[in-house]
Amino acid sequence: MNNIEFELESEYIELFKLLKALKICFSGGEAKMCIEDEMVDVNGELETRKRYKVRKGDIIHFEDYEITIL
């Protein structure tokens, strides 16, 4: 498991943009497809909304990554 800490510089970041910003997905389109294909959990629950607003305290699981939002 790869643990990543991501510090927000604003109130939130959209889920697909987070995956792209961390270079876990190569493009926004790829990130959207992964979310649609039910590959992403947020706070232990499946998340299929591409534009889900990720906020401080959220924990995202995708493939072998655990991303903690600071």
PQR file with spaces between the fields and no chain letter, atoms N, CA, C, O and H, PARSE charges and radii, in Angstrom:
ATOM       1  N    MET     1       0.855   -1.187    0.000 -0.4000 1.5000
ATOM       2  CA   MET     1       0.000    0.000    0.000 -0.0000 2.0000
ATOM       3  C    MET     1       0.892    1.239    0.000  0.5500 1.7000
ATOM       4  O    MET     1       1.787    1.382    0.834 -0.5500 1.4000
ATOM       5  N    ASN     2       0.628    2.124   -0.950 -0.4000 1.5000
ATOM       6  CA   ASN     2       1.329    3.410   -1.019 -0.0000 2.0000
ATOM       7  C    ASN     2       0.502    4.448   -0.281  0.5500 1.7000
ATOM       8  O    ASN     2      -0.643    4.712   -0.648 -0.5500 1.4000
ATOM       9  H    ASN     2      -0.098    2.008   -1.627  0.4000 1.0000
ATOM      10  N    ASN     3       1.073    5.032    0.749 -0.4000 1.5000
ATOM      11  CA   ASN     3       0.377    6.063    1.523 -0.0000 2.0000
ATOM      12  C    ASN     3       0.825    7.434    1.044  0.5500 1.7000
ATOM      13  O    ASN     3       2.018    7.731    0.991 -0.5500 1.4000
ATOM      14  H    ASN     3       2.003    4.817    1.047  0.4000 1.0000
ATOM      15  N    ILE     4      -0.145    8.258    0.700 -0.4000 1.5000
ATOM      16  CA   ILE     4       0.131    9.605    0.216 -0.0000 2.0000
ATOM      17  C    ILE     4      -0.649   10.586    1.082  0.5500 1.7000
ATOM      18  O    ILE     4      -1.815   10.354    1.400 -0.5500 1.4000
ATOM      19  H    ILE     4      -1.114    8.017    0.743  0.4000 1.0000
ATOM      20  N    GLU     5      -0.003   11.676    1.460 -0.4000 1.5000
ATOM      21  CA   GLU     5      -0.696   12.764    2.149 -0.0000 2.0000
ATOM      22  C    GLU     5      -0.771   13.932    1.182  0.5500 1.7000
ATOM      23  O    GLU     5       0.238   14.340    0.607 -0.5500 1.4000
ATOM      24  H    GLU     5       0.944   11.864    1.202  0.4000 1.0000
ATOM      25  N    PHE     6      -1.975   14.468    1.006 -0.4000 1.5000
ATOM      26  CA   PHE     6      -2.199   15.578    0.083 -0.0000 2.0000
ATOM      27  C    PHE     6      -2.758   16.745    0.871  0.5500 1.7000
ATOM      28  O    PHE     6      -3.807   16.635    1.506 -0.5500 1.4000
ATOM      29  H    PHE     6      -2.794   14.136    1.473  0.4000 1.0000
ATOM      30  N    GLU     7      -2.050   17.863    0.825 -0.4000 1.5000
ATOM      31  CA   GLU     7      -2.500   19.049    1.560 -0.0000 2.0000
ATOM      32  C    GLU     7      -3.314   19.951    0.642  0.5500 1.7000
ATOM      33  O    GLU     7      -2.823   20.438   -0.377 -0.5500 1.4000
ATOM      34  H    GLU     7      -1.198   17.952    0.310  0.4000 1.0000
ATOM      35  N    LEU     8      -4.563   20.161    1.026 -0.4000 1.5000
ATOM      36  CA   LEU     8      -5.447   21.031    0.247 -0.0000 2.0000
ATOM      37  C    LEU     8      -5.028   22.485    0.405  0.5500 1.7000
ATOM      38  O    LEU     8      -4.685   22.934    1.499 -0.5500 1.4000
ATOM      39  H    LEU     8      -4.962   19.766    1.853  0.4000 1.0000
ATOM      40  N    GLU     9      -5.063   23.208   -0.702 -0.4000 1.5000
ATOM      41  CA   GLU     9      -4.765   24.640   -0.660 -0.0000 2.0000
ATOM      42  C    GLU     9      -6.034   25.467   -0.798  0.5500 1.7000
ATOM      43  O    GLU     9      -5.990   26.697   -0.772 -0.5500 1.4000
ATOM      44  H    GLU     9      -5.342   22.843   -1.591  0.4000 1.0000
ATOM      45  N    SER    10      -7.169   24.779   -0.945 -0.4000 1.5000
ATOM      46  CA   SER    10      -8.462   25.451   -1.032 -0.0000 2.0000
ATOM      47  C    SER    10      -9.465   24.636   -0.228  0.5500 1.7000
ATOM      48  O    SER    10      -9.079   23.700    0.473 -0.5500 1.4000
ATOM      49  H    SER    10      -7.204   23.780   -0.966  0.4000 1.0000
ATOM      50  N    GLU    11     -10.737   24.976   -0.319 -0.4000 1.5000
ATOM      51  CA   GLU    11     -11.764   24.299    0.475 -0.0000 2.0000
ATOM      52  C    GLU    11     -11.912   22.832    0.076  0.5500 1.7000
ATOM      53  O    GLU    11     -12.141   21.973    0.927 -0.5500 1.4000
ATOM      54  H    GLU    11     -11.051   25.736   -0.888  0.4000 1.0000
ATOM      55  N    TYR    12     -11.780   22.545   -1.237 -0.4000 1.5000
ATOM      56  CA   TYR    12     -11.939   21.174   -1.734 -0.0000 2.0000
ATOM      57  C    TYR    12     -11.241   21.022   -3.076  0.5500 1.7000
ATOM      58  O    TYR    12     -10.814   22.003   -3.684 -0.5500 1.4000
ATOM      59  H    TYR    12     -11.594   23.243   -1.929  0.4000 1.0000
ATOM      60  N    ILE    13     -11.130   19.768   -3.531 -0.4000 1.5000
ATOM      61  CA   ILE    13     -10.679   19.444   -4.878 -0.0000 2.0000
ATOM      62  C    ILE    13     -11.594   18.343   -5.395  0.5500 1.7000
ATOM      63  O    ILE    13     -11.970   17.444   -4.642 -0.5500 1.4000
ATOM      64  H    ILE    13     -11.477   18.971   -3.037  0.4000 1.0000
ATOM      65  N    GLU    14     -11.952   18.405   -6.667 -0.4000 1.5000
ATOM      66  CA   GLU    14     -12.817   17.377   -7.235 -0.0000 2.0000
ATOM      67  C    GLU    14     -12.022   16.076   -7.341  0.5500 1.7000
ATOM      68  O    GLU    14     -10.823   16.092   -7.620 -0.5500 1.4000
ATOM      69  H    GLU    14     -11.646   19.135   -7.279  0.4000 1.0000
ATOM      70  N    LEU    15     -12.691   14.971   -7.119 -0.4000 1.5000
ATOM      71  CA   LEU    15     -12.047   13.665   -7.043 -0.0000 2.0000
ATOM      72  C    LEU    15     -11.209   13.352   -8.277  0.5500 1.7000
ATOM      73  O    LEU    15     -10.062   12.927   -8.141 -0.5500 1.4000
ATOM      74  H    LEU    15     -13.665   14.959   -6.893  0.4000 1.0000
ATOM      75  N    PHE    16     -11.744   13.549   -9.457 -0.4000 1.5000
ATOM      76  CA   PHE    16     -10.970   13.210  -10.655 -0.0000 2.0000
ATOM      77  C    PHE    16      -9.738   14.098  -10.800  0.5500 1.7000
ATOM      78  O    PHE    16      -8.707   13.651  -11.304 -0.5500 1.4000
ATOM      79  H    PHE    16     -12.676   13.895   -9.566  0.4000 1.0000
ATOM      80  N    LYS    17      -9.837   15.340  -10.364 -0.4000 1.5000
ATOM      81  CA   LYS    17      -8.691   16.257  -10.431 -0.0000 2.0000
ATOM      82  C    LYS    17      -7.603   15.846   -9.443  0.5500 1.7000
ATOM      83  O    LYS    17      -6.416   16.017   -9.718 -0.5500 1.4000
ATOM      84  H    LYS    17     -10.674   15.702   -9.954  0.4000 1.0000
ATOM      85  N    LEU    18      -8.005   15.306   -8.293 -0.4000 1.5000
ATOM      86  CA   LEU    18      -7.033   14.818   -7.306 -0.0000 2.0000
ATOM      87  C    LEU    18      -6.220   13.669   -7.888  0.5500 1.7000
ATOM      88  O    LEU    18      -4.993   13.663   -7.790 -0.5500 1.4000
ATOM      89  H    LEU    18      -8.970   15.167   -8.069  0.4000 1.0000
ATOM      90  N    LEU    19      -6.897   12.699   -8.493 -0.4000 1.5000
ATOM      91  CA   LEU    19      -6.188   11.551   -9.067 -0.0000 2.0000
ATOM      92  C    LEU    19      -5.233   11.988  -10.169  0.5500 1.7000
ATOM      93  O    LEU    19      -4.145   11.431  -10.312 -0.5500 1.4000
ATOM      94  H    LEU    19      -7.894   12.704   -8.572  0.4000 1.0000
ATOM      95  N    LYS    20      -5.637   12.977  -10.939 -0.4000 1.5000
ATOM      96  CA   LYS    20      -4.770   13.507  -11.992 -0.0000 2.0000
ATOM      97  C    LYS    20      -3.603   14.295  -11.396  0.5500 1.7000
ATOM      98  O    LYS    20      -2.463   14.139  -11.834 -0.5500 1.4000
ATOM      99  H    LYS    20      -6.521   13.430  -10.822  0.4000 1.0000
ATOM     100  N    ALA    21      -3.879   15.135  -10.405 -0.4000 1.5000
ATOM     101  CA   ALA    21      -2.834   15.965   -9.793 -0.0000 2.0000
ATOM     102  C    ALA    21      -1.737   15.121   -9.147  0.5500 1.7000
ATOM     103  O    ALA    21      -0.562   15.487   -9.166 -0.5500 1.4000
ATOM     104  H    ALA    21      -4.805   15.261  -10.049  0.4000 1.0000
ATOM     105  N    LEU    22      -2.137   13.989   -8.577 -0.4000 1.5000
ATOM     106  CA   LEU    22      -1.160   13.095   -7.934 -0.0000 2.0000
ATOM     107  C    LEU    22      -0.463   12.185   -8.934  0.5500 1.7000
ATOM     108  O    LEU    22       0.400   11.391   -8.561 -0.5500 1.4000
ATOM     109  H    LEU    22      -3.092   13.691   -8.562  0.4000 1.0000
ATOM     110  N    LYS    23      -0.836   12.298  -10.199 -0.4000 1.5000
ATOM     111  CA   LYS    23      -0.275   11.488  -11.284 -0.0000 2.0000
ATOM     112  C    LYS    23      -0.514   10.001  -11.081  0.5500 1.7000
ATOM     113  O    LYS    23       0.260    9.161  -11.542 -0.5500 1.4000
ATOM     114  H    LYS    23      -1.537   12.942  -10.502  0.4000 1.0000
ATOM     115  N    ILE    24      -1.609    9.688  -10.376 -0.4000 1.5000
ATOM     116  CA   ILE    24      -2.035    8.300  -10.234 -0.0000 2.0000
ATOM     117  C    ILE    24      -2.732    7.886  -11.532  0.5500 1.7000
ATOM     118  O    ILE    24      -2.623    6.741  -11.970 -0.5500 1.4000
ATOM     119  H    ILE    24      -2.238   10.370  -10.001  0.4000 1.0000
ATOM     120  N    CYS    25      -3.442    8.825  -12.131 -0.4000 1.5000
ATOM     121  CA   CYS    25      -4.039    8.651  -13.462 -0.0000 2.0000
ATOM     122  C    CYS    25      -3.344    9.638  -14.388  0.5500 1.7000
ATOM     123  O    CYS    25      -3.015   10.753  -13.983 -0.5500 1.4000
ATOM     124  H    CYS    25      -3.531    9.756  -11.775  0.4000 1.0000
ATOM     125  N    PHE    26      -3.122    9.227  -15.622 -0.4000 1.5000
ATOM     126  CA   PHE    26      -2.364   10.062  -16.554 -0.0000 2.0000
ATOM     127  C    PHE    26      -3.151   11.245  -17.096  0.5500 1.7000
ATOM     128  O    PHE    26      -2.564   12.232  -17.542 -0.5500 1.4000
ATOM     129  H    PHE    26      -3.389    8.321  -15.951  0.4000 1.0000
ATOM     130  N    SER    27      -4.488   11.151  -17.061 -0.4000 1.5000
ATOM     131  CA   SER    27      -5.300   12.247  -17.582 -0.0000 2.0000
ATOM     132  C    SER    27      -6.600   12.335  -16.795  0.5500 1.7000
ATOM     133  O    SER    27      -6.963   11.419  -16.056 -0.5500 1.4000
ATOM     134  H    SER    27      -4.964   10.350  -16.699  0.4000 1.0000
ATOM     135  N    GLY    28      -7.280   13.439  -16.967 -0.4000 1.5000
ATOM     136  CA   GLY    28      -8.583   13.597  -16.336 -0.0000 2.0000
ATOM     137  C    GLY    28      -9.581   12.576  -16.859  0.5500 1.7000
ATOM     138  O    GLY    28     -10.419   12.072  -16.111 -0.5500 1.4000
ATOM     139  H    GLY    28      -6.985   14.183  -17.567  0.4000 1.0000
ATOM     140  N    GLY    29      -9.484   12.273  -18.159 -0.4000 1.5000
ATOM     141  CA   GLY    29     -10.376   11.279  -18.759 -0.0000 2.0000
ATOM     142  C    GLY    29     -10.172    9.897  -18.159  0.5500 1.7000
ATOM     143  O    GLY    29     -11.136    9.182  -17.883 -0.5500 1.4000
ATOM     144  H    GLY    29      -8.803   12.683  -18.766  0.4000 1.0000
ATOM     145  N    GLU    30      -8.911    9.524  -17.960 -0.4000 1.5000
ATOM     146  CA   GLU    30      -8.621    8.224  -17.340 -0.0000 2.0000
ATOM     147  C    GLU    30      -9.144    8.192  -15.904  0.5500 1.7000
ATOM     148  O    GLU    30      -9.707    7.189  -15.467 -0.5500 1.4000
ATOM     149  H    GLU    30      -8.128   10.104  -18.185  0.4000 1.0000
ATOM     150  N    ALA    31      -8.957    9.294  -15.173 -0.4000 1.5000
ATOM     151  CA   ALA    31      -9.437    9.359  -13.789 -0.0000 2.0000
ATOM     152  C    ALA    31     -10.955    9.214  -13.749  0.5500 1.7000
ATOM     153  O    ALA    31     -11.485    8.503  -12.894 -0.5500 1.4000
ATOM     154  H    ALA    31      -8.499   10.109  -15.529  0.4000 1.0000
ATOM     155  N    LYS    32     -11.659    9.877  -14.661 -0.4000 1.5000
ATOM     156  CA   LYS    32     -13.117    9.780  -14.706 -0.0000 2.0000
ATOM     157  C    LYS    32     -13.567    8.353  -14.990  0.5500 1.7000
ATOM     158  O    LYS    32     -14.533    7.874  -14.395 -0.5500 1.4000
ATOM     159  H    LYS    32     -11.229   10.455  -15.355  0.4000 1.0000
ATOM     160  N    MET    33     -12.866    7.670  -15.903 -0.4000 1.5000
ATOM     161  CA   MET    33     -13.221    6.285  -16.220 -0.0000 2.0000
ATOM     162  C    MET    33     -13.023    5.369  -15.021  0.5500 1.7000
ATOM     163  O    MET    33     -13.853    4.497  -14.766 -0.5500 1.4000
ATOM     164  H    MET    33     -12.082    8.060  -16.387  0.4000 1.0000
ATOM     165  N    CYS    34     -11.932    5.557  -14.280 -0.4000 1.5000
ATOM     166  CA   CYS    34     -11.670    4.734  -13.095 -0.0000 2.0000
ATOM     167  C    CYS    34     -12.759    4.932  -12.043  0.5500 1.7000
ATOM     168  O    CYS    34     -13.192    3.976  -11.400 -0.5500 1.4000
ATOM     169  H    CYS    34     -11.258    6.266  -14.487  0.4000 1.0000
ATOM     170  N    ILE    35     -13.194    6.175  -11.875 -0.4000 1.5000
ATOM     171  CA   ILE    35     -14.257    6.467  -10.906 -0.0000 2.0000
ATOM     172  C    ILE    35     -15.570    5.833  -11.369  0.5500 1.7000
ATOM     173  O    ILE    35     -16.268    5.201  -10.576 -0.5500 1.4000
ATOM     174  H    ILE    35     -12.842    6.951  -12.398  0.4000 1.0000
ATOM     175  N    GLU    36     -15.904    5.999  -12.648 -0.4000 1.5000
ATOM     176  CA   GLU    36     -17.125    5.402  -13.192 -0.0000 2.0000
ATOM     177  C    GLU    36     -17.110    3.878  -13.080  0.5500 1.7000
ATOM     178  O    GLU    36     -18.154    3.256  -12.883 -0.5500 1.4000
ATOM     179  H    GLU    36     -15.336    6.512  -13.292  0.4000 1.0000
ATOM     180  N    ASP    37     -15.932    3.284  -13.205 -0.4000 1.5000
ATOM     181  CA   ASP    37     -15.786    1.827  -13.150 -0.0000 2.0000
ATOM     182  C    ASP    37     -15.734    1.290  -11.713  0.5500 1.7000
ATOM     183  O    ASP    37     -15.368    0.137  -11.483 -0.5500 1.4000
ATOM     184  H    ASP    37     -15.084    3.790  -13.366  0.4000 1.0000
ATOM     185  N    GLU    38     -16.107    2.148  -10.751 -0.4000 1.5000
ATOM     186  CA   GLU    38     -16.216    1.760   -9.332 -0.0000 2.0000
ATOM     187  C    GLU    38     -14.896    1.257   -8.750  0.5500 1.7000
ATOM     188  O    GLU    38     -14.849    0.236   -8.063 -0.5500 1.4000
ATOM     189  H    GLU    38     -16.404    3.084  -10.938  0.4000 1.0000
ATOM     190  N    MET    39     -13.825    2.001   -9.041 -0.4000 1.5000
ATOM     191  CA   MET    39     -12.502    1.618   -8.549 -0.0000 2.0000
ATOM     192  C    MET    39     -12.029    2.484   -7.384  0.5500 1.7000
ATOM     193  O    MET    39     -10.923    2.288   -6.881 -0.5500 1.4000
ATOM     194  H    MET    39     -13.863    2.830   -9.599  0.4000 1.0000
ATOM     195  N    VAL    40     -12.862    3.448   -6.944 -0.4000 1.5000
ATOM     196  CA   VAL    40     -12.430    4.414   -5.934 -0.0000 2.0000
ATOM     197  C    VAL    40     -13.364    4.381   -4.721  0.5500 1.7000
ATOM     198  O    VAL    40     -14.587    4.409   -4.861 -0.5500 1.4000
ATOM     199  H    VAL    40     -13.760    3.606   -7.352  0.4000 1.0000
ATOM     200  N    ASP    41     -12.766    4.320   -3.536 -0.4000 1.5000
ATOM     201  CA   ASP    41     -13.511    4.421   -2.278 -0.0000 2.0000
ATOM     202  C    ASP    41     -13.135    5.729   -1.599  0.5500 1.7000
ATOM     203  O    ASP    41     -11.968    6.121   -1.591 -0.5500 1.4000
ATOM     204  H    ASP    41     -11.773    4.297   -3.422  0.4000 1.0000
ATOM     205  N    VAL    42     -14.124    6.398   -1.033 -0.4000 1.5000
ATOM     206  CA   VAL    42     -13.880    7.596   -0.226 -0.0000 2.0000
ATOM     207  C    VAL    42     -14.468    7.332    1.148  0.5500 1.7000
ATOM     208  O    VAL    42     -15.662    7.063    1.279 -0.5500 1.4000
ATOM     209  H    VAL    42     -15.072    6.080   -1.040  0.4000 1.0000
ATOM     210  N    ASN    43     -13.636    7.408    2.163 -0.4000 1.5000
ATOM     211  CA   ASN    43     -14.046    7.174    3.551 -0.0000 2.0000
ATOM     212  C    ASN    43     -14.764    5.822    3.704  0.5500 1.7000
ATOM     213  O    ASN    43     -15.757    5.700    4.421 -0.5500 1.4000
ATOM     214  H    ASN    43     -12.666    7.626    2.057  0.4000 1.0000
ATOM     215  N    GLY    44     -14.223    4.814    3.005 -0.4000 1.5000
ATOM     216  CA   GLY    44     -14.740    3.460    3.146 -0.0000 2.0000
ATOM     217  C    GLY    44     -15.972    3.140    2.320  0.5500 1.7000
ATOM     218  O    GLY    44     -16.508    2.037    2.426 -0.5500 1.4000
ATOM     219  H    GLY    44     -13.416    4.913    2.423  0.4000 1.0000
ATOM     220  N    GLU    45     -16.438    4.080    1.494 -0.4000 1.5000
ATOM     221  CA   GLU    45     -17.623    3.845    0.679 -0.0000 2.0000
ATOM     222  C    GLU    45     -17.306    4.083   -0.794  0.5500 1.7000
ATOM     223  O    GLU    45     -16.571    5.006   -1.144 -0.5500 1.4000
ATOM     224  H    GLU    45     -16.002    4.976    1.408  0.4000 1.0000
ATOM     225  N    LEU    46     -17.867    3.244   -1.639 -0.4000 1.5000
ATOM     226  CA   LEU    46     -17.684    3.374   -3.082 -0.0000 2.0000
ATOM     227  C    LEU    46     -18.157    4.750   -3.538  0.5500 1.7000
ATOM     228  O    LEU    46     -19.237    5.202   -3.159 -0.5500 1.4000
ATOM     229  H    LEU    46     -18.465    2.494   -1.354  0.4000 1.0000
ATOM     230  N    GLU    47     -17.337    5.414   -4.357 -0.4000 1.5000
ATOM     231  CA   GLU    47     -17.699    6.742   -4.866 -0.0000 2.0000
ATOM     232  C    GLU    47     -17.658    6.726   -6.390  0.5500 1.7000
ATOM     233  O    GLU    47     -16.619    6.434   -6.983 -0.5500 1.4000
ATOM     234  H    GLU    47     -16.459    5.046   -4.666  0.4000 1.0000
ATOM     235  N    THR    48     -18.783    7.036   -7.022 -0.4000 1.5000
ATOM     236  CA   THR    48     -18.853    7.038   -8.484 -0.0000 2.0000
ATOM     237  C    THR    48     -19.090    8.438   -9.059  0.5500 1.7000
ATOM     238  O    THR    48     -19.253    8.590  -10.270 -0.5500 1.4000
ATOM     239  H    THR    48     -19.627    7.273   -6.540  0.4000 1.0000
ATOM     240  N    ARG    49     -19.109    9.449   -8.207 -0.4000 1.5000
ATOM     241  CA   ARG    49     -19.276   10.826   -8.699 -0.0000 2.0000
ATOM     242  C    ARG    49     -17.896   11.395   -9.019  0.5500 1.7000
ATOM     243  O    ARG    49     -17.053   11.544   -8.134 -0.5500 1.4000
ATOM     244  H    ARG    49     -18.977    9.326   -7.223  0.4000 1.0000
ATOM     245  N    LYS    50     -17.681   11.705  -10.278 -0.4000 1.5000
ATOM     246  CA   LYS    50     -16.380   12.212  -10.720 -0.0000 2.0000
ATOM     247  C    LYS    50     -16.039   13.544  -10.055  0.5500 1.7000
ATOM     248  O    LYS    50     -14.880   13.827   -9.750 -0.5500 1.4000
ATOM     249  H    LYS    50     -18.366   11.584  -10.997  0.4000 1.0000
ATOM     250  N    ARG    51     -17.063   14.345   -9.840 -0.4000 1.5000
ATOM     251  CA   ARG    51     -16.832   15.681   -9.292 -0.0000 2.0000
ATOM     252  C    ARG    51     -17.080   15.750   -7.777  0.5500 1.7000
ATOM     253  O    ARG    51     -17.319   16.824   -7.224 -0.5500 1.4000
ATOM     254  H    ARG    51     -18.004   14.115  -10.088  0.4000 1.0000
ATOM     255  N    TYR    52     -17.020   14.597   -7.125 -0.4000 1.5000
ATOM     256  CA   TYR    52     -17.149   14.559   -5.663 -0.0000 2.0000
ATOM     257  C    TYR    52     -16.141   15.538   -5.070  0.5500 1.7000
ATOM     258  O    TYR    52     -14.980   15.561   -5.479 -0.5500 1.4000
ATOM     259  H    TYR    52     -16.826   13.724   -7.574  0.4000 1.0000
ATOM     260  N    LYS    53     -16.575   16.333   -4.121 -0.4000 1.5000
ATOM     261  CA   LYS    53     -15.711   17.339   -3.502 -0.0000 2.0000
ATOM     262  C    LYS    53     -14.940   16.713   -2.341  0.5500 1.7000
ATOM     263  O    LYS    53     -15.490   16.463   -1.269 -0.5500 1.4000
ATOM     264  H    LYS    53     -17.518   16.315   -3.789  0.4000 1.0000
ATOM     265  N    VAL    54     -13.673   16.472   -2.581 -0.4000 1.5000
ATOM     266  CA   VAL    54     -12.786   15.904   -1.566 -0.0000 2.0000
ATOM     267  C    VAL    54     -12.365   17.033   -0.635  0.5500 1.7000
ATOM     268  O    VAL    54     -11.932   18.096   -1.080 -0.5500 1.4000
ATOM     269  H    VAL    54     -13.226   16.675   -3.452  0.4000 1.0000
ATOM     270  N    ARG    55     -12.500   16.785    0.672 -0.4000 1.5000
ATOM     271  CA   ARG    55     -12.196   17.813    1.674 -0.0000 2.0000
ATOM     272  C    ARG    55     -11.225   17.271    2.720  0.5500 1.7000
ATOM     273  O    ARG    55     -10.951   16.072    2.770 -0.5500 1.4000
ATOM     274  H    ARG    55     -12.852   15.922    1.034  0.4000 1.0000
ATOM     275  N    LYS    56     -10.713   18.170    3.548 -0.4000 1.5000
ATOM     276  CA   LYS    56      -9.796   17.774    4.609 -0.0000 2.0000
ATOM     277  C    LYS    56     -10.413   16.670    5.455  0.5500 1.7000
ATOM     278  O    LYS    56     -11.593   16.719    5.803 -0.5500 1.4000
ATOM     279  H    LYS    56     -10.936   19.144    3.507  0.4000 1.0000
ATOM     280  N    GLY    57      -9.591   15.668    5.781 -0.4000 1.5000
ATOM     281  CA   GLY    57     -10.041   14.563    6.607 -0.0000 2.0000
ATOM     282  C    GLY    57     -10.498   13.352    5.811  0.5500 1.7000
ATOM     283  O    GLY    57     -10.630   12.262    6.368 -0.5500 1.4000
ATOM     284  H    GLY    57      -8.633   15.628    5.499  0.4000 1.0000
ATOM     285  N    ASP    58     -10.746   13.526    4.502 -0.4000 1.5000
ATOM     286  CA   ASP    58     -11.168   12.400    3.671 -0.0000 2.0000
ATOM     287  C    ASP    58      -9.999   11.432    3.458  0.5500 1.7000
ATOM     288  O    ASP    58      -8.836   11.835    3.431 -0.5500 1.4000
ATOM     289  H    ASP    58     -10.640   14.412    4.049  0.4000 1.0000
ATOM     290  N    ILE    59     -10.332   10.172    3.311 -0.4000 1.5000
ATOM     291  CA   ILE    59      -9.350    9.138    2.986 -0.0000 2.0000
ATOM     292  C    ILE    59      -9.845    8.418    1.737  0.5500 1.7000
ATOM     293  O    ILE    59     -10.952    7.880    1.708 -0.5500 1.4000
ATOM     294  H    ILE    59     -11.277    9.845    3.333  0.4000 1.0000
ATOM     295  N    ILE    60      -9.001    8.420    0.707 -0.4000 1.5000
ATOM     296  CA   ILE    60      -9.361    7.838   -0.578 -0.0000 2.0000
ATOM     297  C    ILE    60      -8.522    6.585   -0.803  0.5500 1.7000
ATOM     298  O    ILE    60      -7.314    6.589   -0.567 -0.5500 1.4000
ATOM     299  H    ILE    60      -8.102    8.857    0.731  0.4000 1.0000
ATOM     300  N    HIS    61      -9.166    5.517   -1.260 -0.4000 1.5000
ATOM     301  CA   HIS    61      -8.471    4.297   -1.658 -0.0000 2.0000
ATOM     302  C    HIS    61      -8.670    4.092   -3.151  0.5500 1.7000
ATOM     303  O    HIS    61      -9.795    4.120   -3.650 -0.5500 1.4000
ATOM     304  H    HIS    61     -10.148    5.514   -1.453  0.4000 1.0000
ATOM     305  N    PHE    62      -7.573    3.886   -3.853 -0.4000 1.5000
ATOM     306  CA   PHE    62      -7.599    3.612   -5.288 -0.0000 2.0000
ATOM     307  C    PHE    62      -6.424    2.708   -5.610  0.5500 1.7000
ATOM     308  O    PHE    62      -5.273    3.049   -5.336 -0.5500 1.4000
ATOM     309  H    PHE    62      -6.659    3.862   -3.448  0.4000 1.0000
ATOM     310  N    GLU    63      -6.720    1.553   -6.193 -0.4000 1.5000
ATOM     311  CA   GLU    63      -5.709    0.540   -6.483 -0.0000 2.0000
ATOM     312  C    GLU    63      -4.909    0.289   -5.204  0.5500 1.7000
ATOM     313  O    GLU    63      -5.493   -0.064   -4.179 -0.5500 1.4000
ATOM     314  H    GLU    63      -7.655    1.277   -6.416  0.4000 1.0000
ATOM     315  N    ASP    64      -3.586    0.464   -5.242 -0.4000 1.5000
ATOM     316  CA   ASP    64      -2.786    0.214   -4.029 -0.0000 2.0000
ATOM     317  C    ASP    64      -2.378    1.516   -3.335  0.5500 1.7000
ATOM     318  O    ASP    64      -1.355    1.570   -2.653 -0.5500 1.4000
ATOM     319  H    ASP    64      -3.112    0.751   -6.075  0.4000 1.0000
ATOM     320  N    TYR    65      -3.195    2.571   -3.517 -0.4000 1.5000
ATOM     321  CA   TYR    65      -2.934    3.869   -2.896 -0.0000 2.0000
ATOM     322  C    TYR    65      -3.953    4.161   -1.794  0.5500 1.7000
ATOM     323  O    TYR    65      -5.143    3.874   -1.920 -0.5500 1.4000
ATOM     324  H    TYR    65      -4.026    2.527   -4.071  0.4000 1.0000
ATOM     325  N    GLU    66      -3.441    4.739   -0.714 -0.4000 1.5000
ATOM     326  CA   GLU    66      -4.297    5.326    0.306 -0.0000 2.0000
ATOM     327  C    GLU    66      -3.898    6.794    0.408  0.5500 1.7000
ATOM     328  O    GLU    66      -2.761    7.120    0.747 -0.5500 1.4000
ATOM     329  H    GLU    66      -2.474    4.972   -0.611  0.4000 1.0000
ATOM     330  N    ILE    67      -4.853    7.675    0.108 -0.4000 1.5000
ATOM     331  CA   ILE    67      -4.576    9.113    0.058 -0.0000 2.0000
ATOM     332  C    ILE    67      -5.316    9.769    1.217  0.5500 1.7000
ATOM     333  O    ILE    67      -6.540    9.688    1.317 -0.5500 1.4000
ATOM     334  H    ILE    67      -5.777    7.410   -0.168  0.4000 1.0000
ATOM     335  N    THR    68      -4.555   10.416    2.085 -0.4000 1.5000
ATOM     336  CA   THR    68      -5.123   11.150    3.215 -0.0000 2.0000
ATOM     337  C    THR    68      -5.083   12.633    2.879  0.5500 1.7000
ATOM     338  O    THR    68      -4.046   13.171    2.493 -0.5500 1.4000
ATOM     339  H    THR    68      -3.560   10.482    2.004  0.4000 1.0000
ATOM     340  N    ILE    69      -6.234   13.282    3.032 -0.4000 1.5000
ATOM     341  CA   ILE    69      -6.341   14.702    2.702 -0.0000 2.0000
ATOM     342  C    ILE    69      -6.126   15.530    3.962  0.5500 1.7000
ATOM     343  O    ILE    69      -6.832   15.374    4.958 -0.5500 1.4000
ATOM     344  H    ILE    69      -7.077   12.844    3.346  0.4000 1.0000
ATOM     345  N    LEU    70      -5.137   16.411    3.895 -0.4000 1.5000
ATOM     346  CA   LEU    70      -4.790   17.267    5.042 -0.0000 2.0000
ATOM     347  C    LEU    70      -5.300   18.689    4.817  0.5500 1.7000
ATOM     348  O    LEU    70      -5.108   19.556    5.668 -0.5500 1.4000
ATOM     349  H    LEU    70      -4.563   16.538    3.086  0.4000 1.0000
